[in-house]
Amino acid sequence: MKHKVTHKDRVAKVKGFAEKNKMFTFFAVLLCIYIAVSLATGKFRENPTAEEQTSTSQSEQIEGEEKVDTNINSEKEEIPKWRFYSIDLWILLGGGGFCLIKILQEKRRAKEEFK
């Protein structure tokens, strides 16, 4: 019969890995924080904004007087395919909190049934 892996076993394994690989754990946490902040502030974009495109085309025009700005729709902002709004963060936190409460309730219920 195989030994069933419990939550305590998994936690001990993760803590052991984190203790042995402190540098990896530090960079992983740092990367997660950077991604979360980038998504929350909206600076994590694939396409440059219309302002960046306009400034680029103007600088190209200044460098070479012969070049003509062909960007006719410079005022029209391109909508990114995926956008992270600040309300999304609150929805994620609220949903995560609700799920956490339900998980803790189920854990307490399972302990009571076990006794």
C-alpha positions in Angstrom: 0.0 0.0 0.0 1.4 3.4 -1.0 1.8 6.2 1.6 -0.7 8.9 0.9 1.0 12.3 0.6 -0.5 14.7 3.1 -0.5 18.5 3.1 2.1 18.5 5.9 4.4 16.3 3.7 4.1 18.8 0.8 4.7 21.8 3.0 7.8 20.1 4.5 9.1 19.4 1.0 8.5 23.0 -0.2 10.2 24.4 3.0 13.1 22.0 2.5 13.5 23.1 -1.2 13.3 26.8 -0.1 15.9 26.3 2.6 18.3 24.7 0.1 17.7 27.1 -2.7 17.4 30.5 -1.1 18.7 32.4 -4.1 16.1 30.8 -6.4 13.3 31.4 -3.9 14.3 35.1 -3.6 14.3 35.6 -7.4 11.0 33.7 -7.7 9.3 35.9 -5.1 10.9 39.0 -6.6 9.6 38.0 -10.1 6.1 37.4 -8.8 6.0 40.8 -7.1 7.3 42.5 -10.3 4.7 40.8 -12.5 1.9 41.6 -10.0 2.9 45.3 -9.8 3.3 45.5 -13.6 -0.1 44.1 -14.2 -1.7 46.2 -11.6 -0.2 49.5 -12.9 -0.9 48.5 -16.6 2.8 48.8 -17.7 3.0 45.2 -18.9 2.0 45.7 -22.5 3.0 44.1 -25.8 2.2 47.0 -28.1 3.5 50.6 -27.5 0.8 53.2 -26.9 -0.2 55.8 -29.4 1.8 58.5 -27.7 5.0 56.4 -28.0 4.3 55.7 -31.6 3.7 59.4 -32.3 6.9 60.5 -30.6 8.8 57.9 -32.5 7.4 59.0 -35.9 8.1 62.7 -35.0 11.7 61.9 -34.1 12.2 60.0 -37.4 10.7 63.1 -39.2 13.2 65.4 -37.5 16.2 63.2 -38.3 15.5 63.1 -42.0 13.5 66.0 -43.4 12.6 63.9 -46.4 10.7 61.4 -44.4 6.9 61.9 -44.1 4.8 60.8 -41.2 2.5 58.2 -42.7 0.8 57.4 -39.4 -2.6 58.9 -40.2 -4.4 57.4 -37.3 -2.0 58.6 -34.6 -4.8 60.1 -32.5 -6.7 56.8 -32.5 -5.4 54.6 -29.6 -5.1 50.9 -30.4 -6.8 48.8 -27.8 -4.6 46.0 -26.5 -5.9 42.5 -26.9 -5.8 41.9 -23.1 -6.1 44.7 -20.5 -5.9 44.4 -16.7 -8.2 46.9 -15.0 -7.9 47.8 -11.3 -11.3 46.4 -10.6 -9.9 43.0 -11.8 -7.5 43.0 -8.8 -10.4 43.6 -6.4 -12.4 40.8 -8.0 -9.5 38.4 -7.7 -8.9 39.3 -4.1 -12.6 39.0 -3.2 -12.9 35.7 -5.1 -9.7 34.4 -3.5 -10.8 35.4 -0.1 -14.2 33.8 -0.5 -12.6 30.5 -1.7 -10.1 30.7 1.2 -13.0 31.0 3.7 -14.8 28.1 2.1 -11.7 25.9 2.2 -11.1 26.7 5.9 -14.7 25.9 6.7 -14.5 22.6 4.8 -11.2 21.8 6.6 -12.8 22.5 10.0 -15.9 20.4 9.1 -13.6 17.5 8.0 -11.7 17.7 11.4 -15.0 17.5 13.3 -16.1 14.5 11.4 -12.8 12.8 11.9 -13.1 13.2 15.7 
